[in-house]
Amino acid sequence: MYSDIKIVKGNGGYGGPLIIRPTKVKHKFIYVTGGGERPMIVDKIEELTGMESINGFKTSIPDSEIALAIVDCGGTLRCGIYPKKGIPTINIVPTGKSGPLAQYITEDIYVSAVGLEQIQPLMETSDNKETVNTTSPDKKYKYDTSKKITEQKAEQQNWIAKIGMGAGKVVATFNQSAREAVDTMIRTVIPFMAFVSLLIGVIQGSGIGNVFANIMAPLAGNAVGLTIIGFNLFTAIFISFAWSRGSY
């Protein structure tokens, strides 16, 4: 018997929420992270869904059996491989649409910056009942209920792997920030600079600037003329929007 879960993005993440519904056919999920290290969210997903986890570095399974994929990609090829195949994908680092397969990374199939807090049982309501994923009272839990899951996994996990995965998250965060900064420069700042340079070149090359300078020169020599220039065509609030977006 499998149970459904809901996965939302974490702080600085992208995409989601994802609803994972295991079936008799798609009853496994794969993780391809940190050289084969097992992320903490794997155990929680197993507990909540009843699915079987597979280490993608050690075992290969047919795509038809994969209900979910977990990666820790900072923006290279790996974060887009499973979305391209139509497999819901979790990225445990805050990486958005990036990499050579970025066109396949969409909010309906991909979610990033996912930790333990972002994975919850799915609650469904109907006309007659409310269905909540629960367990029987006599079920033996894998974790001690007196401690947080994160505390217990930290005790079990190899400390070197823990440091490596933590460093990977930090590097991925910086990498994503740098990528967004460069993207903003390319899409917004540089085109505006090119437009201004082109406009200046047209004005200087055509001689329009000299024409306006000759017209304004007599006015610039006295207070009345400066006042007239101050109330010129471009400062009229009712038409300024036509000359410059956001100028009023």
Backbone as CSV, one residue per row, in Angstrom:
resi,resn,N_x,N_y,N_z,CA_x,CA_y,CA_z,C_x,C_y,C_z
1,MET,0.846,-1.187,0.000,0.000,0.000,0.000,0.885,1.242,0.000
2,TYR,0.690,2.090,-0.980,1.504,3.293,-1.101,0.687,4.522,-0.705
3,SER,1.386,5.549,-0.252,0.752,6.802,0.146,1.321,7.952,-0.670
4,ASP,0.512,8.989,-0.837,0.918,10.148,-1.630,1.602,11.192,-0.748
5,ILE,2.477,11.980,-1.370,3.152,13.060,-0.653,3.116,14.335,-1.484
6,LYS,3.312,15.439,-0.796,3.400,16.747,-1.445,4.762,17.353,-1.130
7,ILE,5.427,17.859,-2.163,6.770,18.422,-2.012,6.755,19.861,-2.494
8,VAL,7.207,20.774,-1.662,7.242,22.197,-2.011,8.694,22.670,-2.035
9,LYS,8.920,23.801,-2.657,10.271,24.353,-2.733,10.682,24.957,-1.399
10,GLY,11.984,24.933,-1.132,12.519,25.536,0.070,12.951,26.972,-0.165
11,ASN,13.680,27.523,0.783,14.138,28.902,0.704,15.066,29.093,-0.494
12,GLY,14.694,30.003,-1.394,15.492,30.253,-2.581,15.309,29.225,-3.670
13,GLY,14.360,28.336,-3.504,14.158,27.268,-4.476,13.280,27.679,-5.639
14,TYR,13.060,26.721,-6.524,12.284,26.961,-7.741,11.346,25.783,-7.967
15,GLY,10.174,26.091,-8.529,9.266,25.048,-8.982,8.327,24.543,-7.908
16,GLY,7.581,23.499,-8.297,6.648,22.868,-7.402,5.373,23.692,-7.211
17,PRO,4.501,23.216,-6.336,4.653,21.966,-5.587,4.428,20.724,-6.457
18,LEU,5.045,19.631,-6.042,4.881,18.357,-6.733,4.022,17.428,-5.886
19,ILE,3.114,16.741,-6.541,2.319,15.699,-5.891,2.815,14.360,-6.418
20,ILE,3.336,13.534,-5.542,3.872,12.231,-5.938,2.874,11.156,-5.532
21,ARG,2.401,10.405,-6.525,1.419,9.346,-6.291,2.001,8.013,-6.767
22,PRO,2.596,7.246,-5.881,3.153,5.949,-6.285,2.060,4.988,-6.746
23,THR,2.413,4.124,-7.679,1.494,3.102,-8.175,2.199,1.750,-8.166
24,LYS,1.477,0.721,-8.573,2.090,-0.606,-8.645,3.183,-0.662,-9.703
25,VAL,3.057,0.198,-10.710,4.082,0.241,-11.759,5.222,1.164,-11.346
26,LYS,4.870,2.389,-10.978,5.876,3.362,-10.527,5.940,3.329,-9.003
27,HIS,6.732,2.411,-8.483,6.792,2.214,-7.037,8.204,2.378,-6.476
28,LYS,9.092,2.984,-7.263,10.468,3.198,-6.820,10.867,4.650,-7.067
29,PHE,11.838,5.114,-6.301,12.411,6.428,-6.587,13.928,6.327,-6.515
30,ILE,14.592,7.139,-7.309,16.037,7.045,-7.489,16.708,8.300,-6.949
31,TYR,17.881,8.134,-6.367,18.665,9.305,-5.950,20.065,9.218,-6.563
32,VAL,20.479,10.339,-7.162,21.792,10.446,-7.809,22.461,11.675,-7.198
33,THR,23.052,11.483,-6.040,23.566,12.627,-5.275,24.920,12.324,-4.661
34,GLY,25.765,13.338,-4.600,27.002,13.316,-3.837,27.824,12.053,-3.936
35,GLY,28.038,11.557,-5.148,28.841,10.355,-5.306,28.194,9.113,-4.736
36,GLY,26.876,9.119,-4.619,26.164,7.957,-4.109,25.762,8.063,-2.660
37,GLU,26.101,9.172,-1.989,25.696,9.352,-0.594,24.177,9.476,-0.504
38,ARG,23.628,8.994,0.590,22.178,8.938,0.769,21.683,10.204,1.473
39,PRO,20.925,11.057,0.779,20.384,12.266,1.422,19.386,11.907,2.520
40,MET,19.230,12.794,3.491,18.323,12.534,4.606,16.869,12.438,4.161
41,ILE,16.528,13.127,3.065,15.128,13.108,2.640,14.710,11.753,2.089
42,VAL,15.678,10.914,1.721,15.353,9.594,1.164,14.590,8.758,2.177
43,ASP,15.067,8.745,3.419,14.415,7.941,4.453,13.011,8.452,4.761
44,LYS,12.840,9.758,4.747,11.510,10.300,5.024,10.535,9.945,3.910
45,ILE,10.990,10.003,2.665,10.116,9.645,1.544,9.739,8.173,1.619
46,GLU,10.701,7.321,1.980,10.398,5.897,2.154,9.342,5.698,3.234
47,GLU,9.508,6.390,4.352,8.571,6.241,5.468,7.162,6.689,5.094
48,LEU,7.069,7.796,4.375,5.755,8.368,4.076,5.049,7.662,2.931
49,THR,5.792,7.191,1.942,5.167,6.637,0.734,5.162,5.119,0.677
50,GLY,6.140,4.490,1.303,6.275,3.045,1.169,7.025,2.629,-0.081
51,MET,7.565,3.599,-0.818,8.320,3.278,-2.030,9.713,2.769,-1.677
52,GLU,10.333,2.136,-2.648,11.698,1.635,-2.499,12.679,2.632,-3.102
53,SER,13.741,2.941,-2.370,14.750,3.876,-2.872,15.866,3.117,-3.578
54,ILE,16.389,3.726,-4.634,17.443,3.117,-5.442,18.598,4.103,-5.575
55,ASN,19.811,3.645,-5.303,21.004,4.457,-5.518,21.347,4.434,-7.003
56,GLY,21.177,5.567,-7.671,21.379,5.623,-9.109,22.805,5.412,-9.549
57,PHE,23.769,5.606,-8.639,25.166,5.380,-8.987,25.526,3.897,-8.966
58,LYS,24.718,3.099,-8.280,25.034,1.677,-8.149,24.085,0.774,-8.924
59,THR,22.852,1.214,-9.098,21.833,0.357,-9.707,21.068,1.127,-10.765
60,SER,20.771,0.466,-11.853,19.976,1.060,-12.930,18.625,0.364,-12.998
61,ILE,17.563,1.150,-13.092,16.220,0.586,-13.215,15.511,1.241,-14.392
62,PRO,14.495,0.587,-14.946,13.761,1.180,-16.077,13.070,2.480,-15.672
63,ASP,13.024,3.415,-16.591,12.356,4.692,-16.313,10.883,4.505,-15.987
64,SER,10.282,3.443,-16.501,8.855,3.205,-16.277,8.540,2.893,-14.820
65,GLU,9.550,2.535,-14.028,9.332,2.211,-12.623,9.653,3.374,-11.689
66,ILE,10.193,4.458,-12.238,10.643,5.577,-11.402,9.507,6.575,-11.195
67,ALA,9.098,6.748,-9.954,8.065,7.735,-9.627,8.657,9.088,-9.283
68,LEU,9.942,9.105,-8.917,10.577,10.338,-8.454,12.085,10.195,-8.561
69,ALA,12.755,11.301,-8.885,14.217,11.323,-8.929,14.727,12.426,-8.010
70,ILE,15.821,12.149,-7.311,16.443,13.118,-6.410,17.868,13.373,-6.880
71,VAL,18.225,14.643,-7.065,19.573,15.015,-7.492,20.083,16.146,-6.599
72,ASP,21.383,16.413,-6.719,21.967,17.569,-6.021,22.830,18.351,-7.001
73,CYS,22.230,18.731,-8.107,22.948,19.369,-9.213,22.949,20.886,-9.046
74,GLY,24.118,21.489,-9.256,24.249,22.933,-9.129,23.953,23.700,-10.393
75,GLY,23.479,23.030,-11.429,23.119,23.734,-12.657,23.772,23.181,-13.900
76,THR,24.209,21.926,-13.857,24.803,21.302,-15.033,23.775,20.397,-15.699
77,LEU,24.245,19.355,-16.345,23.353,18.502,-17.132,22.367,17.715,-16.278
78,ARG,22.805,17.263,-15.095,22.031,16.294,-14.334,20.653,16.790,-13.922
79,CYS,20.524,18.086,-13.594,19.234,18.572,-13.092,18.153,18.575,-14.168
80,GLY,18.527,18.419,-15.435,17.531,18.407,-16.496,17.287,17.063,-17.132
81,ILE,18.090,16.053,-16.761,17.956,14.737,-17.398,16.599,14.114,-17.115
82,TYR,16.213,14.061,-15.843,14.959,13.397,-15.487,13.730,14.217,-15.875
83,PRO,13.734,15.554,-15.730,12.607,16.316,-16.282,12.416,16.092,-17.776
84,LYS,13.509,15.925,-18.524,13.396,15.655,-19.957,12.676,14.336,-20.205
85,LYS,12.855,13.376,-19.306,12.198,12.076,-19.433,10.770,12.094,-18.892
86,GLY,10.352,13.231,-18.332,9.013,13.316,-17.762,8.916,12.768,-16.355
87,ILE,10.044,12.635,-15.670,10.073,12.099,-14.307,10.137,13.258,-13.307
88,PRO,9.210,13.343,-12.350,9.275,14.397,-11.332,10.626,14.380,-10.626
89,THR,11.203,15.560,-10.443,12.579,15.649,-9.955,12.690,16.587,-8.761
90,ILE,13.409,16.130,-7.735,13.753,16.945,-6.572,15.229,17.293,-6.658
91,ASN,15.545,18.567,-6.492,16.935,18.993,-6.370,17.124,19.513,-4.953
92,ILE,18.047,18.936,-4.213,18.192,19.338,-2.817,18.957,20.648,-2.670
93,VAL,19.499,21.174,-3.761,20.157,22.487,-3.732,19.282,23.493,-4.479
94,PRO,19.400,24.793,-4.180,18.504,25.803,-4.776,18.890,26.198,-6.195
95,THR,18.687,25.291,-7.121,19.009,25.550,-8.526,17.722,25.698,-9.326
96,GLY,17.634,26.730,-10.130,16.452,26.961,-10.953,16.618,26.413,-12.356
97,LYS,16.049,27.124,-13.334,16.145,26.717,-14.734,17.547,27.048,-15.241
98,SER,18.397,26.052,-15.330,19.762,26.280,-15.782,20.327,24.999,-16.368
99,GLY,21.455,25.154,-17.050,22.095,24.006,-17.663,21.651,23.812,-19.101
100,PRO,22.273,22.870,-19.808,21.955,22.638,-21.222,20.546,22.111,-21.467
101,LEU,19.896,21.588,-20.434,18.527,21.067,-20.571,17.521,21.936,-19.817
102,ALA,17.819,23.216,-19.697,16.968,24.123,-18.916,15.550,24.207,-19.457
103,GLN,15.373,24.008,-20.778,14.033,24.130,-21.353,13.078,23.053,-20.845
104,TYR,13.616,21.969,-20.297,12.766,20.895,-19.778,12.454,21.068,-18.290
105,ILE,13.106,22.017,-17.641,12.898,22.238,-16.207,11.730,23.195,-16.026
106,THR,10.586,22.665,-15.644,9.380,23.463,-15.453,8.833,23.247,-14.042
107,GLU,7.987,24.160,-13.612,7.493,24.130,-12.236,6.589,22.940,-11.950
108,ASP,6.018,22.339,-12.980,5.100,21.228,-12.760,5.806,19.883,-12.633
109,ILE,7.118,19.840,-12.844,7.833,18.565,-12.799,9.144,18.662,-12.016
110,TYR,9.464,19.853,-11.514,10.768,20.066,-10.874,10.605,20.983,-9.668
111,VAL,11.326,20.658,-8.604,11.321,21.509,-7.413,12.708,21.436,-6.772
112,SER,13.193,22.580,-6.273,14.552,22.613,-5.731,14.571,23.172,-4.312
113,ALA,15.762,23.087,-3.697,15.970,23.506,-2.302,15.053,22.734,-1.356
114,VAL,15.000,21.438,-1.546,14.086,20.593,-0.776,14.822,19.953,0.399
115,GLY,14.257,20.127,1.574,14.755,19.479,2.779,13.656,18.656,3.420
116,LEU,13.878,18.229,4.642,12.886,17.405,5.330,11.577,18.148,5.545
117,GLU,11.655,19.443,5.825,10.447,20.221,6.118,9.574,20.430,4.889
118,GLN,10.129,20.267,3.713,9.369,20.513,2.481,8.605,19.278,1.998
119,ILE,8.727,18.169,2.688,8.069,16.920,2.285,7.019,16.571,3.329
120,GLN,5.762,16.501,2.900,4.663,16.242,3.823,3.689,15.239,3.221
121,PRO,2.958,14.499,4.075,1.902,13.622,3.553,0.835,14.446,2.852
122,LEU,0.249,13.885,1.827,-0.794,14.590,1.086,-2.131,14.356,1.752
123,MET,-2.831,15.447,2.031,-4.160,15.369,2.626,-5.192,15.625,1.547
124,GLU,-6.101,14.689,1.364,-7.141,14.803,0.349,-8.504,14.808,1.016
125,THR,-9.396,15.643,0.500,-10.752,15.713,1.037,-11.748,15.281,-0.020
126,SER,-12.814,14.658,0.405,-13.904,14.274,-0.490,-15.214,14.679,0.162
127,ASP,-16.343,14.304,-0.448,-17.645,14.718,0.068,-17.956,14.072,1.420
128,ASN,-17.457,12.866,1.624,-17.852,12.136,2.813,-16.744,11.945,3.833
129,LYS,-15.478,12.165,3.412,-14.404,11.878,4.354,-13.173,12.675,4.006
130,GLU,-12.304,12.714,4.952,-10.998,13.337,4.748,-9.947,12.259,4.924
131,THR,-9.125,12.087,3.914,-8.118,11.042,3.936,-6.776,11.640,4.277
132,VAL,-6.160,11.125,5.324,-4.849,11.597,5.745,-3.944,10.386,5.864
133,ASN,-2.733,10.489,5.391,-1.782,9.397,5.501,-1.437,9.171,6.973
134,THR,-1.825,8.027,7.479,-1.565,7.705,8.880,-0.955,6.322,8.967
135,THR,-0.493,5.962,10.136,0.061,4.639,10.376,-0.610,4.047,11.600
136,SER,-0.590,2.745,11.693,-1.217,2.083,12.822,-0.408,2.340,14.086
137,PRO,-1.066,2.337,15.272,-0.373,2.672,16.516,0.764,1.719,16.855
138,ASP,0.631,0.446,16.431,1.640,-0.531,16.814,2.775,-0.631,15.802
139,LYS,2.824,0.278,14.819,3.895,0.228,13.827,5.212,0.652,14.466
140,LYS,6.274,-0.063,14.161,7.589,0.268,14.681,8.258,1.273,13.766
141,TYR,8.550,2.435,14.281,9.162,3.494,13.497,10.668,3.294,13.424
142,LYS,11.195,3.741,12.334,12.638,3.640,12.128,13.387,4.639,12.994
143,TYR,12.702,5.749,13.360,13.340,6.815,14.115,12.771,6.890,15.522
144,ASP,13.599,7.348,16.419,13.185,7.600,17.794,12.335,8.864,17.824
145,THR,11.099,8.751,18.333,10.193,9.901,18.311,10.620,11.002,19.273
146,SER,11.546,10.724,20.164,12.015,11.745,21.099,13.057,12.662,20.482
147,LYS,13.525,12.355,19.271,14.515,13.176,18.584,14.012,13.537,17.199
148,LYS,14.554,14.619,16.679,14.253,14.995,15.308,14.941,14.033,14.350
149,ILE,14.343,13.866,13.181,14.949,12.990,12.175,16.333,13.479,11.805
150,THR,16.472,14.804,11.702,17.768,15.364,11.300,18.852,15.047,12.321
151,GLU,18.486,15.051,13.608,19.465,14.761,14.651,19.924,13.307,14.587
152,GLN,18.976,12.401,14.335,19.330,10.994,14.284,20.140,10.652,13.043
153,LYS,19.770,11.245,11.907,20.517,10.989,10.678,21.917,11.573,10.759
154,ALA,22.058,12.715,11.448,23.381,13.311,11.598,24.303,12.381,12.384
155,GLU,23.724,11.626,13.341,24.518,10.692,14.115,24.931,9.481,13.286
156,GLN,24.075,9.087,12.339,24.330,7.897,11.545,25.218,8.184,10.338
157,GLN,25.096,9.348,9.758,25.753,9.641,8.500,27.246,9.882,8.692
158,ASN,28.028,9.426,7.742,29.461,9.660,7.760,29.737,11.149,7.784
159,TRP,30.606,11.594,8.705,30.807,13.038,8.883,31.481,13.662,7.678
160,ILE,32.307,12.906,6.984,32.947,13.449,5.783,31.900,13.702,4.697
161,ALA,30.988,12.742,4.530,29.925,12.920,3.538,29.027,14.085,3.911
162,LYS,28.791,14.253,5.220,27.955,15.358,5.682,28.587,16.705,5.339
163,ILE,29.911,16.819,5.580,30.615,18.061,5.246,30.599,18.298,3.741
164,GLY,30.815,17.230,2.984,30.835,17.362,1.527,29.510,17.829,0.962
165,MET,28.404,17.256,1.445,27.092,17.651,0.945,26.744,19.071,1.387
166,GLY,27.162,19.447,2.608,26.919,20.816,3.060,27.680,21.826,2.231
167,ALA,28.951,21.509,1.950,29.751,22.400,1.108,29.172,22.488,-0.295
168,GLY,28.658,21.360,-0.780,28.046,21.365,-2.110,26.843,22.286,-2.185
169,LYS,26.037,22.322,-1.118,24.876,23.212,-1.096,25.300,24.680,-1.101
170,VAL,26.357,24.986,-0.331,26.837,26.376,-0.285,27.356,26.806,-1.648
171,VAL,28.173,25.950,-2.256,28.726,26.272,-3.576,27.613,26.419,-4.605
172,ALA,26.613,25.530,-4.544,25.501,25.606,-5.493,24.707,26.897,-5.315
173,THR,24.550,27.340,-4.067,23.838,28.597,-3.816,24.583,29.782,-4.411
174,PHE,25.898,29.834,-4.184,26.706,30.907,-4.771,26.683,30.841,-6.293
175,ASN,26.755,29.629,-6.817,26.743,29.450,-8.271,25.440,29.950,-8.877
176,GLN,24.314,29.632,-8.222,23.020,30.079,-8.715,22.891,31.591,-8.624
177,SER,23.407,32.194,-7.555,23.363,33.653,-7.420,24.173,34.331,-8.519
178,ALA,25.361,33.792,-8.787,26.191,34.351,-9.859,25.515,34.202,-11.211
179,ARG,24.863,33.067,-11.421,24.174,32.832,-12.695,23.033,33.835,-12.890
180,GLU,22.273,34.094,-11.821,21.174,35.055,-11.920,21.690,36.469,-12.155
181,ALA,22.830,36.819,-11.527,23.404,38.151,-11.733,23.850,38.338,-13.179
182,VAL,24.518,37.329,-13.713,24.967,37.407,-15.112,23.770,37.452,-16.056
183,ASP,22.731,36.664,-15.748,21.537,36.653,-16.592,20.866,38.023,-16.604
184,THR,20.821,38.682,-15.439,20.247,40.032,-15.371,21.055,41.019,-16.198
185,MET,22.378,40.912,-16.118,23.242,41.790,-16.913,22.993,41.601,-18.407
186,ILE,22.909,40.337,-18.826,22.762,40.051,-20.255,21.389,40.469,-20.768
187,ARG,20.345,40.219,-19.978,18.984,40.459,-20.447,18.514,41.899,-20.258
188,THR,19.071,42.614,-19.287,18.544,43.942,-18.954,19.566,45.060,-19.106
189,VAL,20.678,44.953,-18.402,21.628,46.065,-18.332,22.342,46.289,-19.658
190,ILE,22.921,45.246,-20.223,23.688,45.396,-21.468,22.820,45.878,-22.629
191,PRO,21.599,45.330,-22.845,20.756,45.881,-23.920,20.445,47.366,-23.735
192,PHE,20.212,47.804,-22.495,19.941,49.222,-22.260,21.171,50.072,-22.568
193,MET,22.348,49.591,-22.178,23.580,50.314,-22.493,23.771,50.423,-24.004
194,ALA,23.475,49.347,-24.719,23.609,49.373,-26.178,22.629,50.362,-26.800
195,PHE,21.400,50.416,-26.252,20.405,51.357,-26.765,20.849,52.802,-26.564
196,VAL,21.349,53.105,-25.362,21.805,54.469,-25.082,22.982,54.838,-25.983
197,SER,23.904,53.911,-26.178,25.051,54.179,-27.056,24.597,54.436,-28.484
198,LEU,23.625,53.640,-28.953,23.094,53.838,-30.302,22.411,55.190,-30.425
199,LEU,21.640,55.564,-29.407,20.937,56.842,-29.434,21.923,58.013,-29.474
200,ILE,22.973,57.929,-28.657,23.992,58.992,-28.658,24.688,59.069,-30.008
201,GLY,24.984,57.911,-30.583,25.630,57.895,-31.893,24.774,58.510,-32.977
202,VAL,23.466,58.214,-32.951,22.548,58.785,-33.945,22.472,60.301,-33.792
203,ILE,22.373,60.776,-32.550,22.274,62.224,-32.309,23.537,62.943,-32.769
204,GLN,24.690,62.380,-32.428,25.942,63.028,-32.811,26.209,62.919,-34.308
205,GLY,25.895,61.790,-34.886,26.172,61.588,-36.303,25.244,62.353,-37.226
206,SER,23.999,62.535,-36.807,23.021,63.209,-37.665,23.055,64.728,-37.523
207,GLY,23.671,65.230,-36.469,23.713,66.671,-36.252,22.510,67.222,-35.534
208,ILE,21.599,66.339,-35.093,20.406,66.801,-34.373,20.803,67.509,-33.081
209,GLY,21.857,67.008,-32.445,22.302,67.622,-31.208,22.729,69.064,-31.392
210,ASN,23.404,69.348,-32.504,23.833,70.724,-32.770,22.641,71.638,-33.031
211,VAL,21.620,71.107,-33.718,20.419,71.898,-33.998,19.745,72.312,-32.697
212,PHE,19.550,71.343,-31.790,18.920,71.658,-30.506,19.798,72.592,-29.678
213,ALA,21.115,72.406,-29.763,22.017,73.279,-29.002,21.905,74.724,-29.466
214,ASN,21.807,74.920,-30.783,21.675,76.281,-31.314,20.350,76.918,-30.912
215,ILE,19.304,76.086,-30.820,17.990,76.608,-30.426,17.979,76.991,-28.948
216,MET,18.603,76.143,-28.114,18.564,76.351,-26.671,19.593,77.370,-26.177
217,ALA,20.636,77.635,-26.958,21.713,78.519,-26.500,21.229,79.906,-26.080
218,PRO,20.358,80.568,-26.842,19.885,81.901,-26.410,19.086,81.866,-25.113
219,LEU,18.382,80.743,-24.883,17.552,80.644,-23.677,18.384,80.356,-22.439
220,ALA,19.529,79.719,-22.622,20.332,79.308,-21.472,21.083,80.456,-20.824
221,GLY,21.045,81.639,-21.423,21.816,82.750,-20.886,21.088,83.608,-19.887
222,ASN,19.824,83.314,-19.577,19.078,84.135,-18.620,18.092,83.277,-17.845
223,ALA,17.575,83.816,-16.761,16.686,83.067,-15.870,15.377,82.701,-16.546
224,VAL,14.839,83.605,-17.347,13.578,83.319,-18.045,13.762,82.160,-19.012
225,GLY,14.863,82.173,-19.735,15.128,81.095,-20.679,15.289,79.754,-19.997
226,LEU,15.988,79.738,-18.865,16.153,78.489,-18.116,14.815,77.973,-17.603
227,THR,13.926,78.905,-17.217,12.584,78.494,-16.777,11.810,77.864,-17.920
228,ILE,11.927,78.451,-19.087,11.251,77.891,-20.269,11.785,76.499,-20.585
229,ILE,13.110,76.339,-20.510,13.697,75.017,-20.759,13.200,74.013,-19.727
230,GLY,13.047,74.470,-18.481,12.572,73.580,-17.429,11.173,73.074,-17.659
231,PHE,10.357,73.831,-18.411,8.986,73.415,-18.713,8.858,72.998,-20.171
232,ASN,9.891,72.341,-20.653,9.859,71.942,-22.065,8.964,70.734,-22.279
233,LEU,8.961,70.263,-23.485,8.061,69.197,-23.913,8.211,67.930,-23.084
234,PHE,9.442,67.621,-22.680,9.685,66.336,-22.043,9.303,66.310,-20.574
235,THR,9.004,67.451,-19.970,8.611,67.468,-18.563,7.106,67.558,-18.386
236,ALA,6.366,67.641,-19.470,4.905,67.683,-19.368,4.411,66.305,-18.954
237,ILE,3.821,66.217,-17.772,3.482,64.913,-17.209,2.466,64.154,-18.057
238,PHE,1.610,64.880,-18.769,0.556,64.200,-19.518,1.060,63.585,-20.819
239,ILE,2.286,63.895,-21.250,2.817,63.252,-22.458,4.189,62.628,-22.227
240,SER,4.720,62.756,-21.005,6.070,62.249,-20.768,6.148,60.739,-20.915
241,PHE,5.049,60.032,-20.615,5.080,58.583,-20.728,5.312,58.131,-22.156
242,ALA,4.964,58.972,-23.116,5.167,58.614,-24.519,6.630,58.708,-24.917
243,TRP,7.408,59.496,-24.186,8.827,59.671,-24.527,9.728,58.725,-23.748
244,SER,9.394,58.488,-22.516,10.272,57.650,-21.698,9.439,56.861,-20.708
245,ARG,9.502,55.547,-20.784,8.746,54.679,-19.897,9.183,54.886,-18.452
246,GLY,8.208,55.122,-17.589,8.499,55.295,-16.173,9.016,56.662,-15.806
247,SER,8.870,57.667,-16.684,9.429,58.984,-16.383,8.479,59.851,-15.582
248,TYR,7.263,59.394,-15.354,6.332,60.209,-14.564,5.772,59.412,-13.400
